[in-house]
Structure formats: structure tokens, C-alpha cells
Amino acid sequence: MLAYIGVAVTLLIALLLARPMGLYMARVFDYNPGRLDRWFGPLEKLIFKIGGIRQSNQTWKQYAAALLVSNTILILIVYIVFRLQDKLPMNPAGIAAMSPDLAFNTAISFMTNTNLQHYSGESGLSLFSQMTAIILMMFMSPATGIAVAIAFIRGLAGKPLGNFFVDLTRAITRILLPLAIVAALVFISLGVPQTMQTSVTANTMQGVQQEIGMGPIGSFLAIKELGNNGGGFFGANSAHPFENPNGFSNMLQMLLMLLVPMSLPFTYGRMVNNLKQGRVLFVSMAMMFIVMLSVSLYAEHQGNPLINQLGLQQSAGSMEGKEVRFGVEQSSLYSVVTTASETGAINTMHDTLTPLGGMVTISNMMLNTVFGGSGVGMMNVLMYAIISVFLSGLMVGRTPEFLGRKIEGKEMKLIAVTLLIQPLLILAPTALALTYYPDTISNPSFHGLTQALYEFTSSAANNGSGFEGLGDNTPFWNISTGAVMFIARFFSMVTLLAVAGSLLAKTPVPESSGTLRTDQAIFGGVFVVIVVLVGALTFFPALVLGPIAEQLTL
């Protein structure tokens, strides 16, 4: 019972934080002069002056171009850092340079907010790489997602899209950096190490010495969770006691993961001048989250059916791959939170989840609308809201309207292409891996299919968690997942910016008695049905061949 109280308290705190944080973010991206300018204005003006940034509105094409060029340049810079880390300073452990394919994968992974790690953090990266390249991308990638989401919302609301570099800077200076500093101090007070030492020597009970990795973990951990990054300083990620020492640090990590994604619906409501709009979407996403969490908790508490058949008791549930200090409840909650928020951090090995528990994590990533990641998740939610309005309009024979603008063929074609690219990026590479690279999959039969499916789903959803039984540090996996991450991240951003630009150019249509109200509960129900139907029609066959078949054959 106490464990479930911990789950409820975590979700309650997240709920209480969402609305004020959402309203604060709306003020952050309001270009009109305000009180926040007195605090952050001088630093931002200095950044704009050094960077030669003009604070003028951009068209959707200019916004997209700024996004793509800046992110691509950063990928190239950090790729060079990874390739030369053996020659760069702050490498007392003598860690070798990354191979070309691994550096390619890692650079794209962190710049796309995925943080898929085909290496072990403490042995794969030097301190210089961790503190410069990785931390830089952990701020830039979520800030990019938030900025693009805000531009998309502005376009839907009939406002100029803004300036990418201004939005990017504000996301860092007014949201990510201040909160990361506070969170880092709290983590350090809870026992997370913060040191420039790369290792510490411990004397084991067997009388031998052991070198244990160390580093500036507290500051790393704060932005890892707040920015929905998820990449671990250690290979074990947040299952490592230095990265997650106790129940309070575990709770704080989940709150940070949920903070931005749960707040953005309220930001959206304020920016379109109708808080009910955001509240309806928030409640809809919360309902899907609760369903996913309930299924995961039920499945993990049932334990492994094969062990049950042996007559062995599993009173604590399925504890394989879980930390005893967290138990089933906190492990299940963490797995649902990290995949719903597209963070990818783990405090339990997802490869050891029960088939249904594993299916929940994959489903969260496939839908990518159960709150979703920093900014991009909200864009997907609004995309599904537009689809819901369009289909509802067709059913009653009226021209669909969303926020006072007609939804017509051009917008729906862009959205249709955006919808199709994700399953293509997941299912086609999965089939290729199963056909030509089965030797990299450690588990045969249905679970092996799930391993490959999970890897590409995680890449396409920019999540980054994995079924770690997969032998993924090979040229095939590094190059294929790198390409999937890049295309999935930026293709949908550009197409949805084009949708926003198209709607912005249209003449507003006055609301009439025939207009579908998108700020009422019935629309929330339609939205959930559309999300589930589209997801089921797209991915259900793959899930049947993977986790569902595995569950039925246990």
C-alpha cells in the first residue's frame, strides 16, 4: 500500500506543477515586454549581439532553415569531438576515440533528443566529451523541440511564428538553465556525486581494490531528466546508485521528466486565449497515461507465468532486472513515465519487463502522444487534434475548422505524410534487421522480434531507451538507427511548421453553430479514439507478432 501511495504522491505533485509551469512558459515566449525581461533580458541581449541575431519574425521556411542548419552544424562539431576525444584534454582514463559509425550515431542521438547509447557512458566517453559535447546537446536539443512547438502553436493561433534563435535562447535562459541549476543542487544534496574526479578506489569485502567511475553527475543528471534527454552518465543509467541513490531522487527524476510535457497543454491554452482547449488535451493525455500505467502495474505484479508454474512464489511481482530498493511499483511507474515523456532514462532493465509491461513502453513510443517529449510530443498531440477535427467534419458534412481556420487538402496531405513516415521508419528497418542481421539479436522467437522493434521505435520516437539484450554497437545498428533518428526528428518538424505556415496565411473564419467545439469533453473523447485507432491500425500487427505472442506462449 505504501508503494502505491508513493506512486499517487508523485503523480499528484506532477499535476500540481503542470498548470503554473505551463502559464509561465507562455509568458516566456511572449515577445511583448514583461517582468521576465528585467531578469533575463541583459544576458539574452548579449547572446544576440555576439551571435548577430536579429529579433525579427521568420516565415515557416526561414524558421525551418534556421532549425536544420544550426542543428546540423552542431552534429558535425560534436562528431569531431567524439572522433578526437583521445587527443583532447580531460581524459585521464585514456578512453579511445569513437569509431566513425558510433560517433555518427551518438552525435545524432543527442542532438535529436534521443540519447540512444550504443556505448557505456563511463567507459565510452572522456570527461571532456561528457562536459562539453554531451551537455551542450542536452540543452540545445530540448530547447529546439520547445522552440518549434511554440512556433507551431503560434501559427495555429494566427500569430507570426517568431524567430527560432530567440525562442531557442529563451528556452535555455528562462526555462532549462535555471531549473537545471536548482535540480542539480537538490540531486547533490540527495547524494549524487559532483566531482571532477573520474574514479574512486574502493576496497571490496573480498579484499581487492575496485575502480568506480565518478564525475560531475549531479549537473549532468538535472538536464538529463528536465530536458527529456535520458542518456546516462553510466551504462546502467538511473539504475546506478550514483545516478539514482534513493527514493527521493527517483521521484524527482520522474517529476522533471514530466514537467515540460505536462505543462505544454496549458501553455497552448494560454497562447490560443482559451485555457479550456489545453485542459481538454491534458485530460485526454492523462487518461491514456493512467491506462498505460495500470496495465504495466498489473502485468509486473503477476510475475513470470513460467516461474508461477514451478510453484515458486512471486509475492513481490516480477523482480527480474529491477532494483530491490525501488520495487515493482516505482520501476513500473518509471518505465511508463520515461516512455510517455520520451525521455529514455531507465531505473530497470526494459528487456526484462514482462511481455505486457514491455508492450506498454513500446506503445507509449509508438503513439508519441501520451504527453510526449519536450515540444515534439505536443506537436504530435495537436496534429492528432487537427485529424480529429477533420474526420469529425467529414462525418457531419461540414468544412473542418480548427481555431478559426479551415483545414483543407494541403494541410491534410502534409499531416498524412507526417503520419506515414513514423511507421515506415520503424517497421521497414525492423524487417531488414530480422532478415539480414539476426545474429545481433540475443533472444530468439517473439522476444527477439520485440528487441529489434523496440530499438527502431525508440529511435523514431526520439526516446533512446532500449532492450539491452540487443548487440547494437555494430555498423548496421549505428548507421540505421542514426538515420532513423535524424529523419524522424526533423522531417515531422518541417512538415508541421509548413502546416502552421499554411494555416497562418488563411483568413480566419468566424465561429458558427456548426463549428466543432474543441474545448469540450466530447472532443477529448474523439481525440483519444482517433489516437488509439490510428495507432492500433498502424502497429497492432507488429505487436501481435512480438509481445502479445510472447505473452500467450508463456
MOTA-V225125 format. One record per run of one state. SS is the DSSP state (hx for helix, st for strand, lp for the rest). FROM is the first residue (numbers start at 1). TO is the last residue. If there is no record, write none. Layout:
# MOTA-V225125
<<SS,FROM,TO> <SS,FROM,TO>>
This chain:
# MOTA-V225125
<<lp,1,1> <hx,2,28> <lp,29,35> <hx,36,51> <lp,52,59> <hx,60,83> <lp,84,99> <hx,100,111> <lp,112,120> <hx,121,124> <lp,125,126> <hx,127,156> <lp,157,163> <hx,164,189> <lp,190,193> <st,194,194> <lp,195,198> <st,199,203> <lp,204,208> <st,209,213> <lp,214,215> <st,216,216> <hx,217,226> <lp,227,236> <hx,237,239> <lp,240,246> <hx,247,271> <lp,272,274> <hx,275,302> <lp,303,304> <hx,305,309> <lp,310,321> <st,322,322> <lp,323,326> <hx,327,340> <lp,341,347> <st,348,348> <lp,349,349> <hx,350,352> <lp,353,354> <hx,355,367> <lp,368,375> <hx,376,396> <lp,397,400> <st,401,402> <lp,403,404> <st,405,406> <lp,407,408> <hx,409,436> <lp,437,437> <hx,438,440> <st,441,441> <lp,442,444> <hx,445,460> <lp,461,469> <st,470,470> <lp,471,474> <hx,475,504> <lp,505,520> <hx,521,553> <lp,554,554>>
